[in-house]
Amino acid sequence: MIDDSRTMRRIVSSVLTDLGYETVEAGDGQQALDALEVGDEFQLACIDWNMPVMDGLTFVTKVRENRAWRGITLMMVTTESEHGQIVRALAAGAHEYLIKPFTPDALRDKLELLGLLPVEEIA
């Protein structure tokens, strides 16, 4: 989870952990890129839009520019709800978009749409 709000990182990480994911938290896009650059492998990144140092849209763009990271599923999890913002994020390479506030079921539904729920969770 990439978000400058520690509380939001904990909420999303808790939901993901309950769904069987191991999570890593970053307070901004640059911290997340640093984790990718040291070779950590990630299946999914949940990304806030508005963060200091590097915002979520810039993070998405940088991930998509690097061939080694193209397999990471990117989901924006943000308060930005304007249609234009959603279009920009998806055009930049985000796979899905979830608007805060959200319920754990809404996050689970997005993961299911992306085919990212652990097998035992889908059954």
C-alpha positions, 0 to 999 in steps of 0.5 A: 500500500502506497499512501502518505496516511499511516492510518489508510496504509494500515486499513488497506494492509489489514484487508489485504492480509485478511485476504491472504496477501503479504503487504509492504507499506510505503509513504510515497511513490518514491519509497515504493520505487525504492522497494522495487529497485532493490528487487522486491517482487510485487503482484499488486500495488494499491496507490493513493494519488495525493502524496508528497515527494512522488504522487500516485500518477507519477508512480504509475507512469514510472512503473509502466516505463520499466519493462521489469515491472510491467507485470505488477497490477496497479490499483489507485485507491484515492479520494480523487473522484473526478472522471478526468482523474480516473481516465488519466490514471487508467490511461497512465497504466492503472488497472483499476480505480477505487474511491475512498472511502470504501468498504473491505468488500469493495476492495475485495470486489476489485481484486476479484475483478482483477483475478487477484484473490487467492484461490481459497478466497474465491471458492 
